[in-house]
Amino acid sequence: MNTLTTLDLPTFMNSAHRQFIGVDRLMDRMMSNLNSNEAGYPPYNVVKLDDDNFVVELAVAGFSKNSINITVHDGVLNIEGSQEADDASDKETNYLYKGISSRKFRRTFDLSDYVEVKDATVKNGVLKVKLERHVPEELKPREIPVNFK
């Protein structure tokens, strides 16, 4: 009798990917997250304020206003940042240890239907993107009165 002791997730996902129809985008995103070397950068939170309001928080300390780009397209929120090294100041500075690197990032979030990006602000090195869900009245659940005769 054989015992499964390890799971080669990328191989499993590639073979499972052929079995799914209509969820290719989801499978592709899962595979890109598995293969990404910078999956944890920058750290982020998703906060639920109430049933219709959410906030995505990203740690973006050191990034300037012009180095962060936020776009929404086809139900996907993209947050990108690029931090270029200042070569002139690096040549003049004598670092004993340099642990803060200049790097790029890209975070993507799949948005639910009827979710809109309302605002984006940076305070104390944390980017906050406010999201709000507006479900049309005709799609909201409604109670149907029962008439007895």
C-alpha positions, 0 to 999 in steps of 0.5 A, a space after each residue: 500500500 502506498 502512502 502519500 507523504 508529499 504533495 507536489 502542488 504545482 504538478 497537481 495544479 497543472 494536471 488539475 488545470 486541464 480538468 477545469 472549464 471556465 475557471 482558467 483565470 482563477 487557476 492561472 492566478 493561483 499558479 502565479 501566486 505559487 510561483 511568485 518569489 515576492 508573494 509576501 511583499 508588501 504586506 497587506 490587510 483587508 478590513 471589513 468595516 461593514 457589509 458594504 464597506 472594505 479597506 485594503 491596507 498596504 505597507 508602502 513606507 518609502 514610496 513616493 506619490 508618483 511611484 504608486 499606481 492604482 488601476 481597476 479594470 475588468 473586476 481586478 484592482 491592481 496596485 503597483 509600486 516602483 522605487 528607484 534607487 538614488 545612485 547619486 546619494 548611494 555613492 556619497 553614503 558609506 553604508 555599514 549595512 544596507 537592509 532597505 532595498 529599492 524594489 517593485 511590487 504588484 498586488 492584485 485583488 479580484 473585486 466582487 460584483 458591484 464593488 467600486 474603489 472610492 478613495 486611496 490615501 497614504 498615511 504613516 506609510 500605509 496605503 488605504 484603498 476604500 472599497 464600497 459595494 453598491 448592489 442595485 435594488 432590483 438585485 437585493 433580496 426582498 421579502 415577498 408577502 404571503 396572502 391568505 384567502 
